Amino acid sequence: MQFILQTLANRTIHKQVFWLAIPMVLSNITVPLLGLIDAAVIGHLEHAWYLGGVALGSTMISVTLWLLGFLRMSTTGLTAQAVGGDDAHQLVRVLVQGLLMSLVLAVGFLLIHRLVAQVIFDWSQASDEVKHYGFQYFTVRAWSAPAALANYVLLGWLLGTQNAKAPMWMVIITNVVNICLDFLFVVAWDWKVEGAALASVISDYVGTVFALWCVIRYWRKKHLPMPSALWQQVSHGLGRFIKLNRDIFLRTLCLQLVFSFMTFRGAAMGDQTVAANAVLMSFLMFISYGMDGFAYAMEAMVGKAIGAKSAEKLKEAMIGTAFWSLVICLCLTCLFGFMGDHLVGLITDIPVVHQRAMIFLPWLVAMPLISMWCFLLDGVFIGATKGKEMRNSMFVAALAFFIAFGATLSWGNHGLWFAMLSFMALRGLTLGVVMTLQWRRQRFLI
């Protein structure tokens, strides 16, 4: 307790947390704001199936591209540890390995994306209109894959070098361009769903160009060695890199399975329910991306502490980040509790969708304080590059989600949201138990 109080009284710790977290919070908030803008632009068209189609299509592009989000997470952890251990050659290897892997995966995805879309939407129980516009969104948005996957690696590498400003501007520029193009393509030119998808594609490539410029600047400033022997850079430590990415991929697969089930099950309950859930999921993404800002800070600080083998720095990072995460989550709970009706009204003016969203809004009020622990502990385990533990924790939480949904099947959409709340709680609880056991056995810094 005395160490906790001393850490909270240490202004240097708070400055370090804010130096990394606040830029990422500000940039990450633009991501759900982008989702809110997409939903608002499409939600004010004349039919609910446009909004449902964007929700379904964007969920599926998230499933197929975000499944590969392990590229960012593994890159951040490994880069931060290289910085903590003052290993310039490892910094180069991590970047080269990540970018080459992202390119291979993007090409593979583009070769099969139409087949993937056909299988997924044939399986969906949504209405024909929702499936039509969902397929339309997916097949256009797929062409952002090379840039989107490269951006995962570039963002992770920049963050791992303890540089939060460059990723902040990368994400902000990407999303501001996307928002501007949304209004141009959808509102001004009336391209509807295809316009929203094309705006996202163009903005991803703009983000890649900016991120590469930031990497080149850092490379020159730190005089990093050039990857003269490319195969040696790729092959050295490749086994550990692949194993870590495999475990995080399986963890992400379970995560996306849960979120996809939310969308598809809601779609089976009718166009109004899937549209209402799209509104509420935008709020959940707002919570997630806001909290991810502190999780990213945790990743960078924990990775650096582990690279330097410093238990004291590790504890300081966790205490400082957890304190400010709690403050932010209390604010989000109040925001959704007191202004929820107004926020829903900003997204859609379709009366039946607004009414349905308000019925299920209380689940979002409880979400921030329940879910904050899973975001923070994800940051700890990513920084420590403990992929196996994250994978196993997610298996348990995903299983709990489907058990909770099955037990509350008669609750309808309320059962879906109860299962989601249970899922978030179990993610944090299982990671907390694993970390406590490893810490007591003095295995966490290994």
C-alpha positions in Angstrom: 0.0 0.0 0.0 2.8 2.4 0.8 4.4 1.8 -2.6 1.1 2.5 -4.3 0.7 5.8 -2.4 4.3 6.8 -3.2 3.7 6.0 -6.9 0.5 8.1 -7.0 2.3 11.0 -5.3 5.1 10.8 -7.9 4.4 13.4 -10.6 7.0 11.9 -12.9 4.9 8.7 -13.2 1.8 10.7 -14.0 3.6 12.7 -16.7 5.0 9.5 -18.2 1.5 7.9 -18.3 0.0 11.1 -19.8 2.9 11.5 -22.3 2.0 8.1 -23.8 -1.7 7.7 -23.0 -3.3 11.1 -23.8 -2.1 11.3 -27.4 -3.3 7.8 -28.0 -6.6 8.5 -26.3 -7.1 11.6 -28.4 -6.2 9.7 -31.6 -8.2 6.6 -30.7 -11.3 8.6 -29.9 -11.3 9.7 -33.5 -11.8 6.0 -34.5 -15.2 5.5 -32.8 -16.0 9.1 -33.8 -15.4 7.9 -37.3 -17.8 5.0 -36.7 -20.3 7.4 -35.2 -20.0 9.7 -38.3 -20.4 6.7 -40.6 -23.5 5.7 -38.7 -24.8 9.2 -38.6 -24.3 9.8 -42.3 -25.9 6.5 -43.3 -28.4 6.6 -40.4 -30.0 9.7 -41.8 -30.8 8.1 -45.1 -34.3 7.0 -45.7 -34.2 3.3 -44.8 -32.8 1.4 -41.8 -31.3 -1.3 -44.0 -28.5 1.1 -45.1 -27.4 1.4 -41.5 -27.8 -2.3 -41.0 -25.8 -3.0 -44.1 -22.9 -0.8 -43.1 -23.0 -2.4 -39.6 -22.9 -5.9 -41.1 -20.3 -5.1 -43.7 -18.0 -3.1 -41.4 -18.2 -5.9 -38.8 -17.1 -8.5 -41.3 -14.2 -6.4 -42.6 -13.3 -6.0 -38.9 -13.4 -9.8 -38.5 -11.1 -10.4 -41.5 -8.7 -7.5 -41.0 -8.8 -7.1 -37.2 -8.0 -10.8 -36.9 -4.6 -9.7 -38.1 -4.4 -7.0 -35.5 -1.8 -9.2 -33.8 0.7 -7.5 -36.1 0.4 -4.3 -34.0 0.3 -5.9 -30.6 3.3 -8.2 -31.2 5.3 -5.3 -32.8 4.6 -3.0 -29.9 5.7 -5.5 -27.2 8.8 -6.6 -29.0 9.8 -3.1 -30.0 9.4 -1.7 -26.4 11.5 -4.6 -25.1 14.2 -3.8 -27.7 14.2 -0.1 -26.5 14.4 -1.2 -22.9 17.3 -3.5 -23.7 19.0 -0.8 -25.9 19.1 -3.3 -28.9 19.1 -1.3 -32.2 19.4 -4.4 -34.3 16.3 -5.9 -32.7 14.4 -2.7 -33.5 15.2 -3.1 -37.2 14.3 -6.8 -37.2 10.9 -6.3 -35.6 10.0 -3.7 -38.2 11.2 -5.7 -41.2 9.6 -8.9 -40.0 6.3 -7.1 -39.3 6.1 -5.3 -42.7 6.9 -8.4 -44.7 4.4 -10.5 -42.8 1.7 -7.8 -43.3 2.3 -7.7 -47.1 2.1 -11.5 -47.4 -1.2 -11.6 -45.4 -2.7 -8.7 -47.4 -2.0 -10.3 -50.8 -3.5 -13.6 -49.5 -6.6 -11.8 -48.3 -7.2 -9.9 -51.5 -7.0 -13.2 -53.5 -9.9 -14.7 -51.5 -11.9 -11.7 -50.2 -14.9 -12.2 -52.6 -15.2 -15.8 -51.7 -15.0 -15.0 -48.0 -17.7 -12.3 -48.4 -20.0 -14.7 -50.3 -19.7 -17.5 -47.6 -20.2 -15.0 -44.7 -23.2 -13.3 -46.1 -24.9 -16.5 -47.3 -24.6 -17.6 -43.7 -26.2 -14.4 -42.3 -29.8 -14.4 -41.3 -30.2 -10.6 -42.1 -32.8 -9.4 -44.6 -31.9 -9.4 -48.3 -31.5 -5.6 -48.3 -29.1 -5.6 -45.3 -27.0 -8.4 -46.9 -26.9 -6.6 -50.2 -25.5 -3.4 -48.8 -23.2 -5.3 -46.4 -21.7 -7.2 -49.3 -21.3 -4.0 -51.2 -19.4 -2.3 -48.3 -17.2 -5.4 -47.7 -16.0 -5.9 -51.3 -15.0 -2.2 -51.7 -13.4 -1.9 -48.2 -11.3 -5.0 -48.7 -8.9 -3.1 -51.0 -7.6 -1.2 -48.0 -5.9 -4.4 -46.7 -2.3 -3.7 -47.7 -2.4 -0.3 -46.1 -4.4 -1.3 -43.1 -2.1 -4.2 -42.2 1.1 -2.1 -42.8 -0.5 0.5 -40.5 -0.8 -2.0 -37.7 3.0 -2.7 -37.9 4.0 1.0 -38.3 1.7 2.1 -35.4 3.0 -0.6 -33.1 6.6 0.1 -33.9 6.3 3.8 -33.3 4.4 3.3 -30.1 7.0 0.7 -28.9 9.7 3.3 -29.3 7.9 5.3 -26.6 6.7 7.8 -29.3 3.0 8.4 -28.9 2.8 11.6 -30.9 3.5 10.1 -34.3 0.9 7.3 -33.9 -1.5 10.0 -32.6 -1.2 12.1 -35.8 -1.2 9.0 -38.0 -4.6 7.9 -36.6 -6.0 11.5 -36.5 -5.0 12.2 -40.1 -6.4 8.9 -41.3 -9.7 9.4 -39.6 -10.1 13.1 -40.4 -9.5 12.3 -44.1 -12.1 9.5 -43.8 -14.7 11.8 -42.2 -14.2 14.5 -44.9 -14.5 11.9 -47.7 -17.6 10.4 -46.0 -19.4 13.8 -46.3 -18.1 14.2 -49.9 -18.9 10.8 -51.2 -22.1 10.0 -49.2 -23.8 13.4 -48.6 -22.6 15.5 -51.5 -22.3 12.8 -54.2 -24.9 10.4 -52.9 -22.7 7.3 -53.3 -24.4 5.8 -50.2 -22.7 2.6 -48.8 -20.1 2.3 -51.5 -19.0 5.9 -50.8 -18.5 5.2 -47.1 -16.4 2.2 -47.9 -14.3 4.0 -50.5 -13.6 6.8 -48.0 -12.1 4.3 -45.6 -9.9 2.8 -48.3 -8.4 6.1 -49.4 -7.8 7.2 -45.8 -5.9 4.0 -44.9 -3.4 4.7 -47.7 -3.0 8.3 -46.6 -2.2 7.0 -43.1 0.5 4.6 -44.4 2.3 7.4 -46.3 2.4 9.5 -43.1 3.5 6.7 -40.9 6.4 5.7 -43.2 7.6 9.3 -43.1 7.5 9.2 -39.3 9.5 6.0 -39.3 12.2 7.4 -41.6 12.6 10.5 -39.4 13.0 8.3 -36.3 15.4 6.0 -38.1 17.7 8.9 -39.1 17.5 10.5 -35.7 18.6 7.4 -33.9 21.1 6.3 -36.6 19.6 2.8 -36.7 21.5 0.3 -38.8 20.3 -0.4 -42.3 18.9 -4.0 -42.9 21.7 -4.8 -45.3 21.3 -8.6 -45.0 17.5 -8.8 -45.4 17.1 -12.5 -45.0 19.2 -12.5 -41.8 17.0 -9.7 -40.4 13.9 -11.7 -41.2 15.1 -15.1 -40.1 16.7 -14.1 -36.8 14.2 -14.7 -34.0 11.5 -15.6 -36.5 10.4 -18.5 -34.5 9.5 -16.4 -31.4 7.9 -13.8 -33.7 5.6 -16.4 -35.3 4.7 -18.1 -32.1 3.8 -14.8 -30.4 1.7 -13.8 -33.4 0.0 -17.2 -33.6 -1.1 -17.0 -29.9 -2.4 -13.4 -30.3 -4.1 -14.4 -33.6 -6.1 -17.1 -31.8 -6.9 -14.7 -29.0 -8.1 -12.2 -31.5 -10.1 -14.9 -33.4 -12.1 -15.6 -30.2 -12.6 -11.8 -29.7 -13.9 -11.2 -33.2 -16.1 -14.4 -33.0 -17.9 -12.8 -30.0 -18.4 -9.4 -31.6 -19.5 -11.0 -34.9 -22.0 -13.1 -33.1 -23.4 -10.0 -31.5 -24.1 -8.5 -34.9 -25.4 -11.6 -36.6 -27.6 -12.6 -33.8 -29.0 -9.0 -33.6 -29.6 -9.2 -37.4 -31.7 -12.3 -36.9 -33.9 -10.3 -34.5 -34.9 -7.8 -37.2 -33.6 -4.7 -39.1 -34.5 -2.4 -36.3 -32.7 -4.4 -33.7 -29.5 -4.8 -35.8 -29.6 -1.0 -36.4 -30.1 -0.3 -32.7 -27.2 -2.6 -31.8 -25.1 -0.8 -34.4 -25.7 2.5 -32.5 -24.8 0.9 -29.2 -21.8 -0.9 -30.6 -20.5 2.4 -31.8 -20.7 3.5 -28.1 -18.9 0.3 -27.1 -16.2 1.0 -29.6 -15.9 4.5 -28.1 -15.2 3.0 -24.7 -12.8 0.4 -26.2 -10.7 2.9 -28.2 -10.6 5.4 -25.4 -9.4 2.7 -23.0 -7.0 1.3 -25.6 -5.2 4.6 -25.3 -4.2 3.7 -21.8 -3.6 0.1 -22.7 -1.2 1.2 -25.4 0.6 3.3 -22.8 0.7 0.2 -20.6 2.2 -1.9 -23.4 5.0 0.6 -24.1 5.9 1.2 -20.4 5.6 -2.5 -19.4 7.6 -3.6 -22.5 10.4 -1.1 -21.7 10.5 -2.1 -18.0 10.7 -5.8 -18.9 13.4 -5.2 -21.5 15.3 -3.4 -18.7 14.4 -6.2 -16.2 13.0 -3.6 -13.7 10.2 -4.8 -11.4 9.9 -1.4 -9.8 9.3 0.4 -13.2 6.8 -2.3 -14.1 4.8 -1.7 -10.9 4.9 2.0 -11.4 3.6 1.7 -14.9 0.7 -0.5 -13.8 -0.3 1.7 -10.8 -0.1 5.0 -12.7 -2.1 3.8 -15.7 -4.7 2.0 -13.6 -5.4 5.2 -11.6 -6.1 7.4 -14.6 -8.1 4.6 -16.4 -10.4 4.5 -13.4 -11.0 8.2 -13.6 -11.7 8.1 -17.3 -14.2 5.1 -16.9 -16.1 7.0 -14.1 -16.5 9.9 -16.5 -17.7 7.6 -19.3 -20.3 6.0 -17.0 -21.7 9.4 -16.1 -21.7 10.4 -19.8 -23.8 7.4 -20.9 -26.0 7.5 -17.8 -27.0 11.2 -18.0 -26.6 12.0 -21.8 -27.4 8.6 -23.4 -30.7 9.7 -25.0 -29.1 12.8 -26.5 -26.2 10.7 -27.9 -28.5 8.2 -29.5 -30.4 11.1 -31.1 -27.2 12.4 -32.6 -26.7 9.2 -34.5 -30.1 8.4 -35.9 -33.4 10.2 -36.3 -35.3 7.0 -37.2 -37.9 6.8 -34.3 -38.1 3.0 -34.0 -34.3 2.6 -34.0 -33.9 5.3 -31.4 -36.5 3.7 -29.2 -34.9 0.3 -29.5 -31.5 1.6 -28.7 -32.7 3.3 -25.5 -34.2 0.0 -24.2 -30.7 -1.5 -24.2 -28.6 1.5 -23.2 -28.3 0.6 -19.5 -26.0 -2.2 -20.5 -23.6 0.5 -21.9 -23.8 2.5 -18.6 -22.3 -0.5 -16.7 -19.7 -1.3 -19.4 -16.8 1.1 -18.7 -16.1 0.1 -15.1 -16.5 -3.6 -15.8 -14.4 -3.6 -18.9 -11.5 -1.4 -18.0 -9.6 -4.2 -16.3 -9.4 -6.4 -19.4 -8.1 -3.5 -21.5 -5.4 -2.6 -18.9 -4.3 -6.2 -18.4 -4.2 -6.8 -22.1 -1.7 -3.9 -22.2 0.4 -5.6 -19.5 0.5 -9.0 -21.2 1.2 -7.5 -24.7 4.1 -5.5 -23.3 5.4 -8.6 -21.6 4.9 -10.5 -24.9 3.0 -13.3 -23.1 0.8 -14.4 -25.9 0.0 -17.9 -24.6 -1.6 -16.5 -21.4 -3.7 -14.0 -23.4 -4.8 -16.7 -25.7 -6.0 -19.0 -22.9 -7.7 -16.2 -21.0 -9.7 -15.3 -24.1 -10.7 -18.9 -24.6 -12.2 -19.0 -21.1 -14.0 -15.6 -21.6 -15.4 -16.5 -25.0 -16.7 -19.8 -23.6 -18.4 -17.8 -20.8 -20.0 -15.5 -23.3 -21.8 -18.3 -25.1 -22.8 -20.0 -21.9 -24.2 -16.7 -20.6 -26.1 -16.2 -23.8 -27.5 -19.7 -23.8 -28.6 -19.3 -20.2 -30.5 -16.1 -21.0 -31.8 -17.0 -24.5 -35.4 -16.1 -23.4 -34.2 -12.5 -22.7 -33.7 -11.8 -26.4 -31.4 -8.9 -27.1 -31.0 -8.3 -23.4 -29.4 -11.7 -23.2 -26.8 -10.7 -25.9 -25.8 -7.6 -23.9 -25.6 -9.6 -20.6 -23.3 -12.1 -22.3 -21.1 -9.2 -23.6 -20.8 -7.7 -20.1 -19.9 -11.2 -18.7 -17.3 -11.6 -21.5 -15.6 -8.4 -20.6 -15.6 -9.2 -16.9 -14.1 -12.7 -17.4 -11.3 -11.3 -19.6 -10.1 -9.1 -16.9 -10.6 -11.6 -14.1 -8.7 -14.4 -15.8 -5.7 -12.2 -16.8 -5.6 -10.8 -13.2 -5.5 -14.3 -11.7 -2.7 -15.4 -14.1 -0.6 -12.3 -13.4 -1.0 -12.6 -9.7 0.2 -16.3 -9.8 3.2 -15.5 -12.0 4.1 -12.5 -9.9 4.1 -14.5 -6.7 6.3 -17.2 -8.4 8.7 -14.5 -9.7 8.0 -15.6 -13.3 6.4 -12.5 -14.7 9.6 -10.7 -15.7 11.0 -13.7 -17.4 
